[in-house]
Amino acid sequence: MVTIKSTAGTALLLLSGCALGGPNLETLTYSEQEAAILRVAPVGTSRERALEKLEQAGVVGSFGISESIYYCDIWQRRGGDVSHLDVALLFDEQGNLYETRPGDTEVTFEPKPTDRPEATAHANAPSESSSESPGARR
């Protein structure tokens, strides 16, 4: 019996069998994983169509806390090969695939200084060390 735990925290039971008839575990680099996933569901594919195509290809995964990131965890190929995947698919607001990242990457939002009101107010305030008058700037 083979069990693989994904970085998203989901444990998946893959296959059971004896040592001679068990699954062929194939190790792929991240670049190989990403290229293979993008052959199945290219950038621009809708979320619904991407999930359908991935399922048909034998890719097992799950969404994070929203449907904007889908974590590809396991690939069970028809020939019996099984690969652990670490690819996250990022979907835009319209539900289209726009990017891939390693699945264990933490995706966070860091606002630019101009996105924070206090930073904008400070940036627009006249400099105390400036000898120019405000009217002299162009």
GUBATI-668773 format. One record per residue: x, y, z of N, C-alpha, C in turn; residue in one letter. Coordinates in nm, 4 decimals, always signed. Each point is the difference from the previous one (the first is absolute). Example, Ala and Ser with C-alpha at 12.3 -4.5 7.8 and 13.67 -1.06 7.14 Angstrom:
# residues 2
R         nu         nv         nw        cau        cav        caw         cu         cv         cw   fimar
R    +1.3190    -0.5690    +0.7800    -0.0890    +0.1190    +0.0000    +0.0900    +0.1200    +0.0000       A
R    -0.0350    +0.1050    -0.0720    +0.0820    +0.1190    +0.0060    -0.0770    +0.1090    +0.0730       S
***
This chain:
# residues 138
R         nu         nv         nw        cau        cav        caw         cu         cv         cw   fimar
R    +0.0847    -0.1160    +0.0000    -0.0847    +0.1160    +0.0000    +0.0899    +0.1231    +0.0000       M
R    -0.0334    +0.0986    -0.0822    +0.0805    +0.1208    -0.0110    -0.0866    +0.1177    +0.0412       V
R    +0.0476    +0.0807    +0.0922    -0.0705    +0.1206    +0.0404    +0.0955    +0.1163    -0.0157       T
R    -0.0485    +0.1059    -0.0621    +0.0828    +0.1191    -0.0173    -0.0744    +0.1157    +0.0618       I
R    +0.0682    +0.0781    +0.0812    -0.0611    +0.1154    +0.0636    +0.0429    +0.1238    -0.0767       K
R    -0.0975    +0.0783    -0.0419    +0.0304    +0.1201    -0.0773    +0.0389    +0.1141    +0.0918       S
R    +0.0589    +0.1036    -0.0586    +0.0362    +0.1182    +0.0771    -0.1229    +0.0785    +0.0399       T
R    -0.1121    -0.0228    -0.0657    -0.1236    +0.0687    +0.0353    -0.0641    -0.0649    +0.1219       A
R    +0.0575    -0.1103    +0.0495    -0.0484    -0.0623    +0.1214    -0.1001    -0.1107    -0.0254       G
R    -0.0202    -0.0415    -0.1224    -0.0957    -0.1038    -0.0326    +0.0735    -0.1313    -0.0188       T
R    -0.0410    -0.1030    +0.0716    +0.0608    -0.1315    -0.0193    -0.0852    -0.0761    -0.0998       A
R    +0.0653    -0.0603    -0.0966    -0.0715    -0.0723    -0.1041    +0.0489    -0.1439    -0.0056       L
R    -0.0917    -0.0946    -0.0026    +0.0335    -0.1395    -0.0192    +0.0070    -0.0234    -0.1491       L
R    +0.1127    -0.0463    -0.0487    +0.0174    -0.0168    -0.1436    -0.0403    -0.1381    -0.0471       L
R    +0.0839    -0.0951    +0.0244    -0.0185    -0.1345    -0.0515    +0.0499    -0.0999    +0.1018       L
R    -0.0514    -0.1197    -0.0062    +0.0566    -0.1051    +0.0831    +0.0402    -0.1147    -0.0905       S
R    +0.0992    -0.0743    +0.0408    +0.0466    -0.1120    -0.0804    +0.1226    -0.0609    +0.0626       G
R    +0.0405    -0.1128    -0.0530    +0.1196    -0.0641    +0.0528    +0.1234    +0.0675    -0.0588       C
R    +0.1143    -0.0370    +0.0462    +0.1244    +0.0632    -0.0435    +0.0208    -0.0130    -0.1503       A
R    -0.0412    -0.1101    -0.0599    +0.0196    -0.0195    -0.1428    -0.1039    +0.0726    -0.0834       L
R    -0.1212    +0.0142    +0.0510    -0.1078    +0.0587    -0.0795    -0.0404    +0.1389    +0.0445       G
R    +0.0790    +0.0631    +0.0846    -0.0340    +0.1318    +0.0517    +0.0207    +0.1083    -0.1036       G
R    -0.0321    +0.1229    +0.0346    +0.0141    +0.1107    -0.0946    +0.1463    +0.0334    -0.0267       P
R    +0.0240    +0.0526    -0.1183    +0.1326    +0.0484    -0.0364    +0.0043    +0.1477    +0.0367       N
R    +0.0679    +0.0328    +0.1099    +0.0080    +0.1386    +0.0446    +0.1035    +0.0732    -0.0834       L
R    -0.0438    +0.1021    -0.0701    +0.0869    +0.0758    -0.0886    +0.0291    +0.1360    +0.0629       E
R    +0.1278    +0.0359    +0.0085    +0.0400    +0.1278    +0.0556    +0.0239    +0.0984    -0.1139       T
R    -0.0690    +0.1136    +0.0068    +0.0142    +0.1052    -0.1005    +0.0490    +0.1269    +0.0670       L
R    +0.0837    +0.0756    -0.0695    +0.0405    +0.1308    +0.0521    -0.1199    +0.0939    -0.0071       T
R    +0.0079    +0.1121    +0.0688    -0.1102    +0.0959    -0.0063    -0.0235    +0.0462    -0.1442       Y
R    +0.1066    +0.0259    -0.0731    -0.0137    +0.0452    -0.1394    -0.0715    -0.1036    -0.0856       S
R    +0.0320    -0.1280    +0.0218    -0.0680    -0.1072    -0.0737    -0.1468    -0.0095    +0.0400       E
R    -0.0279    +0.0141    +0.1292    -0.1384    -0.0028    +0.0479    -0.0803    +0.1148    -0.0615       Q
R    +0.0559    +0.1192    +0.0067    -0.0674    +0.1188    -0.0515    -0.0288    -0.0140    -0.1501       E
R    +0.1006    -0.0444    -0.0754    -0.0173    -0.0162    -0.1452    -0.1079    -0.1034    -0.0308       A
R    -0.0014    -0.1107    +0.0731    -0.0990    -0.1051    -0.0231    -0.1408    +0.0493    +0.0325       A
R    -0.0143    +0.0718    +0.1112    -0.1317    +0.0535    +0.0383    -0.0472    +0.1009    -0.1033       I
R    +0.0894    +0.0868    -0.0469    -0.0387    +0.1013    -0.0985    -0.0316    -0.0603    -0.1369       L
R    +0.0524    -0.1195    -0.0290    -0.0412    -0.0682    -0.1236    -0.1451    -0.0461    +0.0118       R
R    -0.0413    -0.0375    +0.1192    -0.1380    -0.0441    +0.0237    -0.0939    +0.1200    +0.0071       V
R    +0.0386    +0.1015    +0.0749    -0.0839    +0.1199    +0.0207    +0.0872    +0.1233    -0.0203       A
R    +0.0063    +0.0520    -0.1219    +0.0854    +0.1161    -0.0274    -0.0505    +0.1282    +0.0662       P
R    +0.0907    +0.0960    +0.0150    -0.0371    +0.1328    +0.0496    -0.1148    +0.0521    -0.0869       V
R    -0.1006    +0.0593    +0.0658    -0.1165    +0.0518    -0.0706    -0.1203    -0.0922    +0.0078       G
R    +0.0210    -0.1266    +0.0427    -0.1093    -0.0965    +0.0120    -0.0898    +0.0403    +0.1172       T
R    -0.1316    -0.0140    -0.0186    -0.0925    +0.0321    +0.1091    +0.0178    -0.1014    +0.1134       S
R    -0.0339    +0.0409    +0.1202    +0.0132    -0.0861    +0.1182    -0.0767    -0.1310    -0.0207       R
R    -0.1248    +0.0093    -0.0461    -0.0824    -0.1190    -0.0170    +0.0620    -0.0961    -0.1014       E
R    +0.0446    +0.0547    -0.1113    +0.0603    -0.0835    -0.1049    +0.1342    -0.0572    +0.0462       R
R    +0.0794    +0.0799    +0.0716    +0.1287    -0.0482    +0.0511    -0.0210    -0.1181    +0.0952       A
R    -0.0956    +0.0120    +0.0918    -0.0257    -0.1089    +0.0952    -0.0489    -0.1250    -0.0721       L
R    -0.0831    +0.0181    -0.0989    -0.0496    -0.1124    -0.0787    +0.1153    -0.0718    -0.0714       E
R    +0.0855    +0.0770    -0.0654    +0.1131    -0.0573    -0.0732    +0.0997    -0.0673    +0.0954       K
R    +0.0254    +0.0630    +0.1151    +0.0925    -0.0582    +0.0974    -0.0540    -0.1314    +0.0539       L
R    -0.1290    -0.0038    +0.0310    -0.0616    -0.1225    +0.0506    +0.0087    -0.1114    -0.1042       E
R    -0.0289    +0.0326    -0.1257    +0.0097    -0.0992    -0.1078    +0.1422    -0.0529    -0.0138       Q
R    +0.0984    +0.0843    +0.0266    +0.1406    -0.0403    -0.0115    +0.0485    -0.0773    +0.1230       A
R    -0.0800    -0.0013    +0.1088    +0.0381    -0.0725    +0.1206    +0.0657    +0.0847    +0.1069       G
R    -0.0120    +0.1326    -0.0120    +0.0582    +0.0898    +0.1000    -0.0987    +0.0175    +0.1147       V
R    +0.0488    -0.0182    +0.1215    -0.0807    +0.0164    +0.1205    +0.0522    +0.1216    +0.0743       V
R    -0.0903    +0.0848    +0.0450    +0.0411    +0.1192    +0.0734    -0.1159    +0.0571    +0.0787       G
R    +0.0200    +0.1212    +0.0488    -0.1043    +0.0654    +0.0790    +0.0227    +0.1507    -0.0004       S
R    -0.1084    +0.0726    +0.0288    +0.0098    +0.1449    +0.0125    +0.0504    +0.0356    +0.1385       F
R    +0.0572    +0.1185    +0.0091    +0.0395    +0.0536    +0.1295    -0.1236    +0.0557    +0.0682       G
R    +0.0121    +0.1145    +0.0636    -0.1129    +0.0591    +0.0704    -0.0988    +0.0660    -0.0952       I
R    +0.0392    +0.0182    -0.1253    -0.0917    +0.0539    -0.1006    +0.0224    -0.0767    -0.1302       S
R    -0.0797    +0.0299    -0.0995    +0.0145    -0.0677    -0.1284    +0.0975    +0.0720    -0.0921       E
R    +0.0814    +0.0892    +0.0553    +0.0976    +0.0708    -0.0826    +0.1323    -0.0762    -0.0114       S
R    +0.0235    -0.0987    +0.0883    +0.1222    -0.0804    -0.0057    -0.0366    -0.1477    +0.0115       I
R    +0.0423    -0.0777    -0.0990    -0.0227    -0.1445    -0.0005    +0.1356    -0.0680    +0.0128       Y
R    +0.0144    -0.0861    +0.1002    +0.1261    -0.0695    +0.0265    -0.0033    -0.1391    -0.0630       Y
R    +0.0843    -0.0224    -0.0990    +0.0132    -0.1314    -0.0635    +0.0920    -0.0837    +0.0877       C
R    -0.0510    -0.1133    +0.0510    +0.0748    -0.0803    +0.0962    +0.0548    -0.1308    -0.0566       D
R    -0.0838    -0.0737    -0.0729    +0.0360    -0.1340    -0.0465    -0.0395    -0.0132    -0.1469       I
R    +0.0826    -0.0696    -0.0758    -0.0347    -0.0303    -0.1386    +0.0043    -0.1515    -0.0167       W
R    -0.1176    -0.0599    -0.0218    -0.0131    -0.1437    -0.0226    -0.0198    -0.0208    -0.1501       Q
R    +0.1068    -0.0358    -0.0681    -0.0072    -0.0172    -0.1456    -0.0586    -0.1363    -0.0361       R
R    -0.0575    -0.0052    -0.1190    -0.0643    -0.1236    -0.0472    +0.0966    -0.1182    -0.0059       R
R    +0.1256    +0.0253    -0.0279    +0.0983    -0.1078    -0.0099    +0.0440    -0.0554    +0.1343       G
R    -0.0489    +0.0560    +0.1094    +0.0355    -0.0475    +0.1328    +0.1011    +0.0869    +0.0727       G
R    +0.0605    +0.0959    -0.0704    +0.0946    +0.0894    +0.0667    -0.0752    +0.0961    +0.0916       D
R    +0.0586    +0.0269    +0.1140    -0.0570    +0.0933    +0.0968    +0.1075    +0.1018    +0.0347       V
R    -0.0362    +0.1277    -0.0025    +0.0944    +0.1069    +0.0340    -0.0595    +0.0886    +0.1075       S
R    +0.0833    +0.0364    +0.0960    -0.0380    +0.1028    +0.0970    +0.0193    +0.1341    -0.0699       H
R    -0.0987    +0.0868    +0.0086    +0.0082    +0.1314    -0.0632    +0.0072    +0.1084    +0.1051       L
R    +0.0615    +0.1088    -0.0362    +0.0096    +0.1165    +0.0877    -0.0237    +0.1251    -0.0847       D
R    -0.1129    +0.0009    -0.0715    -0.0318    +0.1106    -0.0898    -0.1312    +0.0631    +0.0436       V
R    +0.0017    +0.1305    +0.0164    -0.1216    +0.0754    +0.0308    -0.0420    +0.0751    -0.1263       A
R    -0.1286    -0.0094    -0.0321    -0.0558    +0.0725    -0.1142    -0.0721    +0.1228    +0.0532       L
R    +0.0332    +0.1169    -0.0519    -0.0619    +0.1242    +0.0449    -0.1005    +0.0462    -0.1042       L
R    -0.1222    +0.0276    +0.0469    -0.1086    +0.0443    -0.0865    -0.0329    +0.1454    +0.0297       F
R    -0.0261    +0.0765    -0.1062    -0.0322    +0.1411    +0.0171    -0.1468    +0.0181    +0.0394       D
R    -0.0427    +0.1250    +0.0112    -0.1364    +0.0314    +0.0434    -0.1057    -0.0518    -0.0969       E
R    +0.0368    -0.0178    -0.1278    -0.0936    -0.0529    -0.0993    +0.0003    -0.1530    +0.0004       Q
R    +0.0873    -0.0604    +0.0804    +0.0062    -0.1453    +0.0088    +0.0891    -0.0656    -0.1029       G
R    +0.0936    +0.0750    -0.0576    +0.0918    -0.0549    -0.0994    +0.1376    -0.0212    +0.0604       N
R    +0.0637    -0.1102    -0.0395    +0.1352    -0.0311    +0.0460    +0.0958    +0.1050    -0.0547       L
R    +0.0749    +0.0650    +0.0899    +0.0935    +0.1019    -0.0469    +0.1444    -0.0267    +0.0414       Y
R    +0.0231    -0.0916    +0.0947    +0.1372    -0.0210    +0.0468    +0.0084    -0.1310    +0.0775       E
R    +0.1211    -0.0552    +0.0050    +0.0277    -0.1144    +0.0867    +0.1123    +0.0390    +0.0949       T
R    +0.0009    -0.0653    +0.1148    +0.1061    +0.0198    +0.0999    +0.0228    -0.1318    +0.0708       R
R    +0.1142    -0.0147    +0.0658    +0.0160    -0.1187    +0.0848    -0.1114    -0.0024    +0.1043       P
R    -0.0554    -0.1174    +0.0252    -0.1140    -0.0131    +0.0902    +0.0286    +0.0366    +0.1433       G
R    +0.1237    -0.0123    +0.0433    +0.0309    +0.0332    +0.1390    +0.0384    +0.1460    +0.0175       D
R    -0.0171    +0.0801    -0.1068    +0.0281    +0.1426    +0.0080    -0.1121    +0.0684    +0.0769       T
R    +0.0360    +0.0833    +0.0946    -0.1006    +0.0770    +0.0722    -0.0338    +0.1226    -0.0834       E
R    -0.1279    +0.0139    -0.0339    -0.0437    +0.1123    -0.0816    -0.0605    +0.1042    +0.0928       V
R    +0.0620    +0.1177    +0.0055    -0.0484    +0.1074    +0.0861    -0.0081    +0.1290    -0.0792       T
R    -0.0699    +0.0965    +0.0544    -0.0122    +0.1304    -0.0618    +0.0708    +0.1004    +0.0880       F
R    +0.0983    +0.0667    -0.0551    +0.0741    +0.1048    +0.0703    -0.0304    +0.1309    -0.0714       E
R    -0.0784    +0.0873    +0.0626    -0.0347    +0.1248    -0.0687    +0.1220    +0.0872    -0.0256       P
R    -0.0036    +0.0686    -0.1137    +0.1054    +0.0960    -0.0307    -0.0147    +0.1169    +0.0972       K
R    +0.1080    +0.0717    +0.0294    -0.0114    +0.1135    +0.0922    -0.1081    +0.0995    -0.0431       P
R    -0.0211    +0.0166    -0.1290    -0.1017    +0.0949    -0.0465    -0.1410    -0.0514    +0.0212       T
R    -0.0180    -0.1297    +0.0326    -0.1320    -0.0553    +0.0277    -0.0455    +0.0297    +0.1425       D
R    +0.0929    +0.0429    +0.0849    -0.0342    +0.0296    +0.1394    -0.0191    +0.1505    +0.0152       R
R    -0.1137    +0.0444    +0.0538    -0.0278    +0.1436    +0.0116    +0.1080    +0.0779    +0.0735       P
R    +0.0541    -0.0573    +0.1100    +0.1015    +0.0732    +0.0754    +0.1282    +0.0172    -0.0805       E
R    +0.0328    -0.0970    -0.0854    +0.1200    +0.0107    -0.0835    -0.0193    +0.1047    -0.1081       A
R    -0.1189    +0.0060    -0.0572    -0.0292    +0.0979    -0.1043    +0.0043    +0.1404    +0.0571       T
R    -0.0601    +0.0197    +0.1179    +0.0000    +0.1323    +0.0633    +0.1424    +0.0439    +0.0300       A
R    +0.0825    -0.0928    +0.0501    +0.1387    +0.0318    +0.0321    +0.0791    +0.0316    -0.1271       H
R    -0.0249    -0.0764    -0.1064    +0.0737    +0.0209    -0.1249    -0.0351    +0.1339    -0.0638       A
R    -0.1217    +0.0498    +0.0221    -0.0428    +0.1260    -0.0599    +0.0317    +0.1215    +0.0867       N
R    +0.0452    -0.0230    +0.1228    +0.0310    +0.1104    +0.0903    +0.1291    +0.0675    -0.0435       A
R    +0.0085    +0.1329    +0.0130    +0.1253    +0.0690    -0.0364    +0.1138    -0.0462    +0.0892       P
R    +0.1167    -0.0105    -0.0547    +0.1173    -0.0436    +0.0738    +0.0503    +0.1143    +0.0871       S
R    +0.0336    -0.0348    +0.1245    +0.0509    +0.1024    +0.0915    +0.1413    +0.0407    -0.0361       E
R    +0.0743    -0.0890    -0.0644    +0.1400    +0.0292    -0.0303    +0.0154    +0.0710    -0.1345       S
R    -0.1088    +0.0198    -0.0707    +0.0091    +0.0611    -0.1318    +0.0120    +0.1509    +0.0140       S
R    +0.0911    +0.0624    -0.0765    +0.0156    +0.1436    +0.0021    -0.0827    +0.0658    -0.1094       S
R    -0.0608    -0.0824    -0.0881    -0.0818    +0.0553    -0.1066    -0.1367    +0.0403    +0.0540       E
R    -0.0545    +0.1007    -0.0601    -0.1369    +0.0354    +0.0338    -0.0919    -0.0911    -0.0794       S
R    -0.1224    -0.0297    +0.0494    -0.0910    -0.0905    -0.0707    -0.0283    +0.0449    -0.1420       P
R    +0.0004    +0.1304    -0.0295    -0.0285    +0.0466    -0.1351    +0.1141    -0.0213    -0.0969       G
R    +0.1213    -0.0288    +0.0505    +0.1165    -0.0140    -0.0864    +0.0089    -0.1396    -0.0644       A
R    -0.0789    -0.0978    +0.0474    +0.0042    -0.1354    -0.0546    -0.0835    -0.0075    -0.1272       R
R    +0.0446    -0.0811    -0.0935    -0.0766    -0.0185    -0.1253    -0.0446    -0.1404    -0.0126       R
***
